[in-house]
Each structure stands twice: as C-alpha cells, then as structure tokens.
C-alpha cells in the first residue's frame, strides 16, 4: 500500500459495535460462520443479530431454509447473543435485503460470498446492488478453504479511515476468536521501515486494545502480492474497502478486491457508511432511511427497459385507446359515472406519461420523444372518436359530467400530482401493482380528452377549451410528480444527451407556466362564483330557489342571478343582497335578478273530487 495523504477519522468516530446486524442467508452451510461474525460485532448488551431469509415467492423453499437455520440460531442464542429470524418476500433478493435494512434500522449488513475458487470471485448483482445502495456499513465475508478455526488475524492498513475501521474490527474479532492479531503496511522498496511503522501508529494508536497488536512493514512493488505473502490458509484477513463498481476496480485497481480474489484464507471486507452516533442521530438516520427506499441499479435498469417498451406505439395501445375513448364518450353522453370509471381503467395513457418521467429523469431523451409521440397519437385518436360519436349521437345540452371537465381548478392539478406520485411509486415498487388501478381512476385522463371532442362536435368551444386545459394540467402534473418520485428513489441523470434533457425540461416548464396562470384565473373565478352563490342563498327566503349565477368581471362586477320563487322580491332586498356581495368580494357589484314566478295549483283536501255522471244511451231492441 502506497502512502497517501488522507485524514484519518479519530477513534471515537468509529462505531464500537453494531446495534442491529443484519445477515442475509442464501446458503445454510455458511450461515454459522456469518452469524458468529455478526454476534462478535453486535453490542454485548444492546445489540441484536437478525438472520434474514429472502424469498421470491417460493413458500416451500422459504420454509425449508427457516427450518435449517433454527438449530444454528438456537446455538448462538444459547451463547448469550440476542438473535431473531426474519423471513422476507420480495421481487428480488437485493430489494428484500435493502427493504429489511430500512425496516430494521440495521447499521451493519453482512453479505456472504460463494465458496472460494482462487482468482474467480464474482460479486454478483445482489452484492453489487447492496454495496452501491445500502445506507449502513457493509461487511463482505468470503470463506476460505478451511473451517473457521483461525490461527491469526491479519489486517492490511493504510492512511485512510477504512483501514482504521478494519483494524478496530480485527482487534475485536481477534479477542472473540482468541487469536493473535497483526497489522501490516505495504510500501515502496525505497521507503524506510520507520516510515511504515509511523503510519501504523498514526492509524491504530488511539484504538482500544492496540497494545496487543503486532506491527509489520512489508516493502514491495505489488501491494497485493506483498500482503498475500504473509497470509496462510488458516488466517483471517480483514481489509477495509471503498464502494466501487466493477468497471472502476478494473480501470483504477483496488488492493482490497485484489486480495479478495487471490487470498487462500477467509477474507472479511468492511466498508464504513455510518460513523459513531448518538441515540438521537441513530434514530433519525433510521427514520429517514425508512422513508427513502433507494432503487438498486438493477431495478433502475428494469424500469428504464419497461419505459422503453411502454413508450412504443403498438396495436394493443391503439385498441385500448379506441375502446376507452368510446366508453368515456358514451359515459359522458349518458351522464353515467360507472361507464366513465370503466373507461378510466381501460385507458393506457399512464404508460407513456410514466415513461416520459423516467426517461427525462435519467436523460434518455430518445425514449421520451417516442413516448411523447405515442401520447400525441393516442390523444388525437381519442378526440376523433369522441367527435364522431358526438356527431352521430347529439344531445340537446351538455351533461353535468361534461360540464365538470370544462371548468378545471387548482384542485384538479393537486389530484393529478398525487396520481403521478402514486403512479411513479407503484411502477418503481413492483410489489404494489394493485395501486395502479386506483391511479388510473384518480388521474382521469380519458374523460377530458373525450370532452374536447364532444365540445367541438356540439359547437361548445368554451367547454372544449376548459377540457383541454384540464388535460394539459393532468399530464404536466403527472410528469412533474413522476420526475420528483424517481429522483427521490435514487434515479439520476446519465450523461447521454444532457442538453436535450435540459431543453425538454425547459419546454415542459414553459408549457406549464401559461397552464398554471389560466388555472389560477379559473380558480379565482370559481371562488368568486361560490361566494356569490353563498350570499344569495343565505339572503333569499327559504321558498326561493337559486337556479343559476353568472358574473362578468368588469367595473363594477356584473352579477346575473336567476331565481325561481312564488313570492315577490323587493328592490330593497335586491339592494341588500348587492351590498352583501360587494362586501364579500371587496369591490363594487351590480346585481341583476331574473325572477321566474312560480304558480302552484292548490288542492283543497276537504272538497270532494268531481265525478262525472254516466251517460245513458238508448239501445234499439233487436
């Protein structure tokens, strides 16, 4: 190991023991080794070891693994360690481990590798995913060719914090296994032994138990070969490491991973993610980690591939668009909520929207363009379907369901945003697909599109404009919410085409600004109308019925209200209502009342009903 200028963390910042040590068990043969290491690293009085079995849905296999682990767990429990067995069902092994880390608040996870075959150690996607994503310390255990009966603990160290973490762990395990411990520092041949010893002292001098540690300095050209020359098959080798990808290790090299691949002994590699914490900080960290389920790289790649498929315009997509548009149009014409909900469930428009959110997040602009094209074609086909049905099946007046889609407010934007959040989260978390049906109903993408076509067919331009505004509000809110969710889940920009991604997001913002302004204006108008309705309803007599209210924003505000009543309304009453509305609105108002007189035919219950007398007709005799 060459000398580098690193700042070593003081000993008090290195955690003494793990409060919760999580041990995923894939192979029952190595379970005892892993669990004994976890027991040695767990806090003697407050620590807990959790043996985790992750199943992909095979209940029988999970039960068999649990049965095999019970005797081992009972043995460790009898040694005085608090240990429990946890079974988790997940969509992937790495997802099950990461979810267990969040749920249990683990500050150490111990991962086992397969039986050693010299020079052929493969991390596998599970270990790689957990290494990159875990928010706690990670320990990798690779068993050697012999049983766990160590003659010596060897810890290679350098001038970095990871070396100090490894040294502290080595001291603790040496005491557990009652074996001697040696720390070694490798350096270039031209450096003196005193320089190497000084580095060792700088690293371990403040660690508890350092007086029992043997110090050795090895001069050589190849650090890995120098370390391996000191290691026997019955030794335990502990090295600290940094989290790097396979590509980074191949390009830049890594002593720890080189030792892991070639050492004949059992190897433990430890990476520090969590320093020494107070109880409050530990609880806060666990809480925020629980709220932050970061996706693994494999899961991110799966989501991107799924988005690529969902972005394509296919015959299935076209058929679902046409069927859902027909159902939504008929539901709007019939004023049937049930039929409209059925159309929402069939509509496939959430797929390209979520695909756009994913690909804009990671910078796959060509997939976002494909999804946008599919969305535009689907919308045009749905509008055309609604327009044709509107011409073939005309109705005298727009139904209430149509009118509800023609006057959007900021509340509709909030509903769409929430739908986008749930839709993106359910897409990323494959174990909750049932939520997607509710998202389809809440998002309500197809009814506004069909209202646009019906509005054009009936010549109701204002209705079509309002429905267009509602649809734009929905898609912008859903895409924006999806981007935020995927960023929160750990997806980040990949450097494919940064400038196009920036341009796409700027375009989305530019479209959102006028939509937001128009929504704000419509919301203000809706609030004004509600105030006018409330004041009129409160001020009129109980027998008077408020039929409709219109207002024109001018100076003064012109309010036209239509009222159905049996009695008369005096001019004084009109003046009072006008003053009350002006007071609530804070501006001058000109009130016009259109009174529809109601005349009811009263029936006296005491007066007998009129019964016509029967007519008598002479019938000639035969």
Beta strands, then each sheet from edge to edge (+ up, - down):
strand 1: 20-24
strand 2: 48-55
strand 3: 83-89
strand 4: 108-112
strand 5: 137-142
strand 6: 152-156
strand 7: 180-187
strand 8: 213-219
strand 9: 235-240
strand 10: 266-271
strand 11: 545-552
strand 12: 557-565
strand 13: 589-597
sheet 1: 3+ 2+ 1+ 4+ 5+ 10- 9- 6- 7- 8-
sheet 2: 11+ 12- 13-
end
